[in-house]
Amino acid sequence: MVVVWSNSAKAELKKAFEYIALDSLQNAQMVRNTLVDLTINLSENFEKHPLDKFKKNNDGTWRAFEKYHYRISYHVLKNQIRIVRMRHTSKSPITY
């Protein structure tokens, strides 16, 4: 299965990178690379993370995980895993 990031999730990843890079370019690269690698690895086992508790009427195809204080929400489709949202955990969660 292929992993595809939504435009809004990519924009959030870029904002996170730029913010962290203000203090440390090395840390910004580490966070970005780790988050991207974790999402790429979803194609091997997309069920390793729990169901997304903020998704209303979750049919079991919406999952999420947290790393480095960022929450990544993803939707498992027939032929792809779509990274739909990335948010810092200090922000109020959005129910959708």
Secondary structure in CASP SS format (residue, H / E / C, confidence):
PFRMAT SS
TARGET T0000
AUTHOR 0000-0000-0000
METHOD secondary structure of the structure
MODEL  1
M C 1.00
V E 1.00
V E 1.00
V E 1.00
W E 1.00
S C 1.00
N H 1.00
S H 1.00
A H 1.00
K H 1.00
A H 1.00
E H 1.00
L H 1.00
K H 1.00
K H 1.00
A H 1.00
F H 1.00
E H 1.00
Y H 1.00
I H 1.00
A H 1.00
L C 1.00
D C 1.00
S C 1.00
L H 1.00
Q H 1.00
N H 1.00
A H 1.00
Q H 1.00
M H 1.00
V H 1.00
R H 1.00
N H 1.00
T H 1.00
L H 1.00
V H 1.00
D H 1.00
L H 1.00
T H 1.00
I H 1.00
N H 1.00
L H 1.00
S H 1.00
E C 1.00
N C 1.00
F H 1.00
E H 1.00
K H 1.00
H C 1.00
P C 1.00
L E 1.00
D C 1.00
K C 1.00
F C 1.00
K C 1.00
K C 1.00
N C 1.00
N C 1.00
D C 1.00
G C 1.00
T C 1.00
W E 1.00
R E 1.00
A E 1.00
F E 1.00
E E 1.00
K E 1.00
Y C 1.00
H C 1.00
Y E 1.00
R E 1.00
I E 1.00
S E 1.00
Y E 1.00
H E 1.00
V E 1.00
L C 1.00
K C 1.00
N C 1.00
Q E 1.00
I E 1.00
R E 1.00
I E 1.00
V E 1.00
R E 1.00
M E 1.00
R E 1.00
H E 1.00
T C 1.00
S C 1.00
K C 1.00
S C 1.00
P C 1.00
I C 1.00
T C 1.00
Y C 1.00
END
